[in-house]
Amino acid sequence: MEYDVLIIGAGVSGSAIARELSKTNLKAIVLEKEEDVCEGTSKANSGIVHAGYDAKPGTLKAKLNVRGSQMIPELAKTLHFEYENNGSLVLCFEEAGRATIEELYERGQKNGVPGLRILEKEEILAMEPSINDSIVCALYAPTAGIVCPFGMNIAMAENAADNGVEFVFDTPVTSIERDGDGWLVNGEYKTKMVVNAAGVFADDMHNLVSDEAMKITARKGEYFLLDHGAASICSHTLFQLPTVLGKGVLIAPTTHGNILVGPTATDIEEKDGTNTTSDGYDHIRNSAAITMKEIPYYQVITSFAGLRATPEHGDFVIEETAPGFIDVAGIESPGLSSAPAIGEMVAEMIVDELKPGKNERYVEERKGFVRPKDLDREAWSALIAQDPRYGTIICRCETVTEGEIVDACSRSIPARSLDGVKRRVRAGMGRCQGGFCSPKVMEIIAREENIPFDSIQKANQNSRIITGKDKEGATYER
């Protein structure tokens, strides 16, 4: 199998690059080791569209953050994923921290972030009354926002697939060898160029082709997710003063009406170490209490952890490491905000080298999911008249219908697992975390994908839901 470009990794960076390349007539393929897009760092992060004041001026982080955050609002309209421009506050609770607030303001000015202001106590409390009244000052970034991270990732991947990019799942990259002027991946995929967007595993991919070793550290961040009933505690994204380990514990709304509290920042050796810990959650509670005393932890509906791909030297690594091999590595925060700009930058590098023509059949807009719960009664009734499956509610917590789940299973990149459905249409994302709807969702997946019911997975191949039949082969006597 021969391709012009092979992308390793279907996270938000890989999918953004794939989407940009789908505007050309290049033959591109994405290899992903998991069973779906958005399975690594991209699915478990804060969902923040950072304004761009934090990164040091002149770095790739600064440049791509500002550009990416400018692109996302329009992309959200074109690709139909959830985005809100809610603004953010970096909070300072001691007068000694004012100098850091002023430094962030100056950085933001140099990075070209519009609308930044330093606010004093009275104005902050007027905006966010639940913040502790020991607040001294804050940096306000009105251009910051929140996004559904998996919605954005899936939308870009679907748009790429709709326009001809091939996605292959359950396929880890184990070998990359020079093959004439190009590369041979896994002994079967011949390609002119390789893009390494493998997240926390990007150093492993890099080290297959380069004598100059790369080291990516997995930095674990643990989170609490609160139910919709907690949504009133804040409307802006609330940061504390940043440290060398990141932007600290935040409290932020999500685009779906929940509240997110976290993350921790713990460097670990295991690149699949997404377990949660009591120590981590104690740290979150203690740290978040600096921002806000009355956080309703009794409304926590789930907790989770994600991994950030932390580079050795602090900045993103986006460069042609070997002829035709481009590293897109160390994409930690603000990687989600930067992703559209990363896609743009890497695609330009490839286009400059391969000089392709345009994809004359390129379709810019991606069809979004119909959300019946957001419709008025008349519009929902009309939708049911067209397709009665939109009148059957499967997930009660999030009011998700059979029609939405069927749609999720019939896309160019279909949902094939419970988590795949959850990330696309939120069945199982609510208060009961799938306790009620999972069996019915499994039935729909099995029917739509024409696969056995007992083969349905939660996520990857190691997460089968059904492992056997109860009392199989048993005999009964009366």
C-alpha positions in Angstrom: 0.0 0.0 0.0 1.5 3.3 -1.1 0.7 6.8 0.2 2.0 10.3 0.0 1.7 11.0 3.7 1.3 8.7 6.7 0.2 10.2 10.1 0.9 8.3 13.3 -1.8 9.1 15.8 -5.5 10.2 15.5 -5.5 12.6 18.4 -6.4 16.3 18.0 -3.0 17.2 16.4 -3.0 14.2 14.0 -6.6 14.8 13.0 -6.0 18.6 12.5 -3.1 17.8 10.2 -5.2 15.2 8.3 -8.0 17.7 7.8 -5.7 20.3 6.3 -4.1 17.6 4.0 -7.6 16.6 2.8 -7.8 20.0 1.1 -5.1 18.7 -1.3 -5.0 15.7 -3.7 -2.4 13.9 -1.6 -3.1 10.3 -0.6 -3.0 10.3 3.2 -3.5 7.7 5.9 -3.7 7.9 9.7 -2.6 4.9 11.8 -4.0 4.8 15.3 -3.0 2.1 17.9 -6.4 2.4 19.7 -9.9 1.6 18.3 -11.0 5.1 17.7 -9.9 8.7 17.4 -9.3 10.8 20.5 -8.2 7.9 22.7 -5.1 9.5 24.4 -4.3 12.9 25.7 -6.9 14.5 23.5 -9.9 12.9 25.3 -8.8 13.7 28.9 -8.0 17.3 29.3 -9.5 20.5 30.5 -11.2 21.5 27.3 -9.9 25.0 27.5 -9.3 27.3 24.6 -6.4 29.4 26.1 -6.1 33.0 25.1 -2.4 32.8 24.6 -0.9 35.0 27.4 1.0 32.2 29.2 3.5 31.0 26.7 6.9 32.8 26.4 6.9 35.2 23.5 8.7 33.9 20.4 8.0 30.2 21.2 5.9 27.9 19.0 3.5 27.6 21.9 2.9 31.3 21.9 2.5 31.6 18.1 0.3 28.5 17.6 -1.8 29.1 20.7 -2.9 32.6 19.6 -3.5 31.5 16.0 -5.3 28.3 17.0 -7.6 30.1 19.5 -8.5 32.5 16.7 -9.4 29.7 14.4 -11.5 27.6 16.7 -14.7 29.8 16.9 -15.1 29.6 13.1 -14.1 26.0 12.9 -16.8 25.2 15.5 -19.4 26.7 13.2 -18.1 24.9 10.1 -17.5 21.5 11.7 -20.4 21.8 14.2 -18.8 21.0 17.5 -19.5 22.7 20.9 -17.5 25.9 21.7 -18.3 28.8 24.1 -16.4 32.1 24.5 -16.7 32.3 28.3 -13.5 34.1 29.1 -10.9 33.2 31.8 -9.5 34.7 35.0 -6.0 34.0 36.5 -6.6 34.6 40.2 -4.1 36.1 42.6 -4.9 35.8 46.3 -1.7 37.5 47.7 -0.3 40.9 46.9 3.1 39.2 46.3 1.6 37.5 43.3 0.6 40.8 41.5 4.0 40.9 39.8 3.2 37.5 38.2 -0.2 38.8 37.0 1.6 41.8 35.5 4.1 39.6 33.8 1.4 37.4 32.3 -0.3 40.6 31.0 3.0 41.8 29.4 3.5 38.4 27.8 0.0 38.5 26.4 0.6 41.9 24.9 3.8 40.6 23.2 1.9 37.5 22.0 -0.8 39.6 20.5 -3.7 38.6 22.7 -6.5 41.1 22.5 -8.6 42.5 25.3 -6.5 41.5 28.3 -7.2 43.5 31.5 -6.0 43.4 35.1 -9.0 43.4 37.4 -9.3 44.4 41.1 -11.2 42.7 43.8 -14.6 44.4 43.4 -14.9 43.7 39.7 -13.8 40.1 40.1 -16.4 39.4 42.8 -19.0 41.0 40.7 -18.2 38.7 37.8 -17.7 35.5 40.0 -19.4 35.9 43.4 -18.4 32.4 44.6 -14.6 33.2 44.5 -13.0 33.5 48.0 -13.2 37.1 49.1 -9.5 37.1 49.8 -8.9 37.7 46.1 -6.5 40.5 45.4 -6.4 40.9 41.6 -6.8 38.8 38.4 -5.8 38.7 34.7 -9.0 38.7 32.6 -8.8 37.2 29.1 -12.1 37.8 27.3 -11.0 35.8 24.2 -10.5 32.5 26.2 -13.1 29.8 25.7 -14.1 26.3 26.4 -14.6 23.5 23.8 -15.7 19.9 23.8 -12.3 18.3 23.3 -13.5 15.0 21.9 -16.2 16.8 19.8 -13.5 18.9 18.2 -11.2 16.0 17.6 -13.9 13.8 16.1 -15.2 16.6 13.9 -11.8 17.3 12.4 -11.2 13.5 11.8 -14.6 13.0 10.3 -14.1 16.0 8.0 -10.7 14.5 6.9 -12.3 11.1 6.3 -15.2 12.6 4.4 -12.6 14.2 2.1 -10.6 11.1 1.4 -8.1 10.6 4.2 -8.0 6.9 5.3 -8.1 6.0 9.0 -6.9 2.6 10.2 -7.4 1.7 13.9 -6.0 -1.0 16.3 -2.7 -0.6 14.4 0.3 0.4 16.6 3.4 1.4 14.7 6.2 -1.0 15.5 8.7 -0.3 12.7 9.7 2.7 10.5 12.4 2.0 8.0 14.0 4.0 5.2 12.6 2.9 1.8 14.4 4.6 -1.1 13.3 8.2 -1.0 10.5 7.4 1.4 9.6 5.2 4.4 8.2 1.8 5.1 6.0 1.6 8.2 5.1 -1.7 9.8 6.6 -3.5 6.8 3.5 -2.8 4.7 2.7 1.0 4.4 5.0 2.8 1.9 4.9 6.5 2.1 6.8 9.6 0.9 6.4 11.3 4.3 5.7 10.4 7.9 4.1 12.7 10.5 4.8 11.6 14.1 1.8 12.8 16.1 1.8 10.0 18.6 1.3 12.0 21.8 3.1 10.6 24.9 4.6 7.9 22.6 6.1 10.4 20.1 9.5 9.9 21.5 9.3 6.2 20.8 8.4 6.9 17.2 11.2 9.6 16.9 13.8 7.2 18.3 13.0 4.6 15.6 14.5 6.9 13.0 16.9 9.3 14.7 20.2 8.8 16.5 19.4 11.9 18.6 17.2 10.5 21.3 14.0 12.3 22.3 12.4 12.1 25.8 8.7 12.7 26.4 7.5 12.6 30.0 4.0 11.6 30.8 2.5 14.1 33.2 -0.7 12.8 34.8 -3.6 15.1 35.6 -6.5 13.9 37.7 -9.9 15.6 37.6 -13.3 15.7 39.2 -16.4 16.2 37.0 -19.5 17.7 38.7 -23.1 17.2 37.7 -25.2 19.9 35.9 -26.6 20.9 39.3 -23.3 22.5 40.2 -23.2 24.7 37.0 -24.0 27.9 38.9 -20.7 28.1 40.9 -18.9 29.8 38.0 -19.3 30.9 34.4 -15.6 31.8 33.6 -12.6 29.5 33.6 -10.9 30.1 36.9 -7.1 29.6 37.0 -4.7 30.1 39.9 -1.2 31.5 39.3 0.8 29.1 37.1 3.8 27.1 38.3 6.6 25.3 36.5 4.3 22.2 36.4 1.5 24.0 34.6 -1.5 26.3 35.1 -2.5 24.7 38.4 -5.9 23.4 39.6 -8.7 25.2 37.7 -12.5 25.3 38.2 -14.3 25.6 34.9 -17.6 25.1 33.2 -17.8 22.6 30.3 -19.7 23.1 27.1 -22.2 20.5 28.3 -23.2 22.2 31.6 -20.9 20.4 34.0 -18.1 21.8 36.2 -14.6 20.5 35.9 -12.1 20.7 38.9 -8.5 19.8 38.4 -5.9 18.7 37.3 -3.0 17.5 39.3 0.4 17.5 37.7 2.5 14.3 38.5 5.3 13.1 36.2 5.1 9.3 35.8 7.0 6.6 34.0 4.0 4.6 32.8 2.7 6.0 29.5 -0.7 4.4 30.1 -0.9 5.3 33.8 -4.3 6.9 33.9 -5.3 5.5 37.3 -6.8 7.9 39.8 -5.5 8.3 43.4 -6.8 9.4 46.7 -3.6 11.6 47.1 -4.4 13.3 43.8 -7.9 14.1 44.8 -6.9 15.3 48.2 -4.5 17.7 46.4 -7.3 18.9 44.1 -9.6 19.6 47.1 -7.0 21.4 49.0 -5.8 23.5 46.1 -9.3 24.3 44.7 -10.3 25.5 48.2 -7.9 28.5 47.6 -10.2 29.6 44.7 -13.5 28.7 46.2 -14.6 27.3 49.5 -18.1 25.9 48.7 -17.4 23.4 45.9 -20.3 20.8 46.0 -18.2 17.6 45.8 -21.3 15.6 46.6 -22.3 16.3 43.0 -19.2 14.6 41.6 -20.4 12.1 38.9 -17.1 10.8 37.8 -13.3 11.2 38.2 -10.6 10.5 35.6 -7.0 11.2 34.7 -5.3 12.2 31.5 -1.7 12.3 30.4 0.2 15.3 29.0 3.1 14.8 26.6 5.8 17.0 28.3 8.9 17.7 26.3 12.4 18.1 27.7 13.0 21.7 26.5 9.6 23.2 27.3 8.4 24.1 23.7 6.5 22.2 21.1 8.7 20.1 18.8 7.5 20.6 15.2 10.4 19.9 12.8 11.6 17.7 10.0 13.9 15.4 12.0 14.9 13.2 9.0 14.1 13.6 5.3 10.4 13.2 5.0 9.9 12.6 8.7 8.2 15.4 10.7 8.0 15.3 14.5 4.9 16.8 16.1 5.9 16.1 19.6 5.7 17.5 23.1 2.2 18.9 22.4 1.2 19.6 26.0 -1.0 22.5 27.1 -2.0 24.6 25.2 -2.0 21.8 22.6 -5.8 21.6 22.2 -6.0 25.4 21.6 -3.1 25.2 19.2 -4.2 22.1 17.3 -5.9 23.9 14.3 -2.8 26.0 13.8 -0.5 23.0 14.2 -2.5 21.3 11.4 -2.1 24.4 9.3 1.7 24.6 9.9 2.5 21.0 9.3 0.3 20.8 6.2 2.3 23.8 4.8 5.5 22.0 5.4 4.3 19.0 3.5 2.8 21.0 0.7 6.0 22.9 0.3 7.9 19.6 -0.1 5.4 17.5 -2.2 3.7 20.3 -4.1 0.3 18.7 -4.5 -2.7 20.1 -6.3 -6.0 21.0 -4.7 -8.7 18.5 -3.8 -11.4 19.7 -6.2 -14.1 17.8 -4.4 -13.2 19.1 -0.9 -16.2 19.7 1.3 -15.4 22.2 4.0 -18.5 21.7 6.2 -19.0 18.6 8.3 -22.6 17.6 9.2 -23.2 18.0 12.9 -25.2 15.8 15.2 -28.9 16.7 15.7 -29.5 17.2 19.4 -33.3 16.8 20.0 -33.1 18.0 23.6 -31.9 21.4 22.2 -34.9 21.6 19.9 -38.3 23.1 20.8 -41.3 20.8 21.0 -42.5 21.5 17.4 -39.1 20.9 15.8 -38.5 17.7 17.8 -42.0 16.5 16.8 -41.1 17.2 13.1 -37.9 15.3 13.5 -39.7 12.3 15.0 -42.1 12.4 12.0 -39.1 12.0 9.7 -37.3 9.4 11.8 -39.2 7.8 14.8 -35.9 6.7 16.3 -35.4 10.3 17.5 -38.5 9.8 19.7 -36.9 6.9 21.7 -34.8 8.1 24.6 -32.0 5.7 25.4 -29.9 7.8 27.8 -32.1 9.4 30.4 -29.4 11.5 32.1 -28.4 13.3 29.0 -31.6 12.8 26.9 -29.9 11.0 24.1 -32.1 9.3 21.5 -31.8 6.1 19.5 -31.6 8.3 16.3 -28.4 10.0 17.6 -26.7 6.8 18.5 -27.6 5.3 15.0 -26.1 8.5 13.5 -22.9 8.0 15.6 -22.6 4.5 14.2 -23.0 5.5 10.6 -20.4 8.2 10.1 -17.2 8.0 8.0 -15.5 7.2 11.3 -18.2 5.3 13.1 -18.5 4.7 16.8 -17.8 1.0 17.5 -17.7 1.0 21.3 -19.5 2.4 24.3 -16.9 5.1 24.8 -17.1 5.9 21.0 -20.8 6.6 21.3 -20.3 8.4 24.6 -17.8 10.9 23.1 -20.0 11.6 20.1 -23.5 11.9 21.5 -23.0 11.7 25.3 -25.0 8.5 26.0 -23.5 7.3 29.3 -21.9 10.7 30.1 -24.4 11.8 32.7 -25.2 11.2 36.4 -25.4 7.4 36.2 -22.4 7.0 33.9 -24.1 4.5 31.7 -25.5 2.4 34.4 -29.0 2.5 32.8 -28.4 2.9 29.1 -25.3 0.8 28.4 -27.1 -2.5 27.5 -29.4 -0.7 25.1 -26.5 1.2 23.5 -24.7 -2.1 23.1 -27.7 -3.6 21.3 -27.8 -0.6 18.9 -24.1 -0.8 18.2 -24.4 -4.6 17.5 -27.3 -4.1 15.2 -25.9 -1.1 13.3 -22.4 -2.5 12.9 -23.6 -6.1 12.4 -21.4 -7.5 15.0 -22.1 -9.9 17.9 -23.6 -8.3 21.0 -21.0 -10.0 23.2 -18.1 -8.5 21.2 -19.0 -4.9 22.1 -16.2 -3.2 24.0 -16.1 -0.3 26.4 -13.1 1.1 24.5 -10.1 -0.9 23.4 -9.6 -4.6 22.8 -8.9 -5.2 26.5 -12.2 -3.8 27.7 -14.8 -6.4 26.7 -18.1 -5.9 28.6 -19.3 -9.5 28.3 -16.8 -12.2 29.1 -19.1 -15.2 29.2 -22.6 -16.4 29.8 -24.0 -16.9 33.3 -24.7 -20.6 34.1 -23.8 -21.6 30.5 -24.5 -25.3 30.0 -26.2 -25.6 33.4 -29.1 -28.1 33.9 -32.0 -27.6 36.2 -34.3 -30.0 38.0 -37.7 -29.5 39.4 
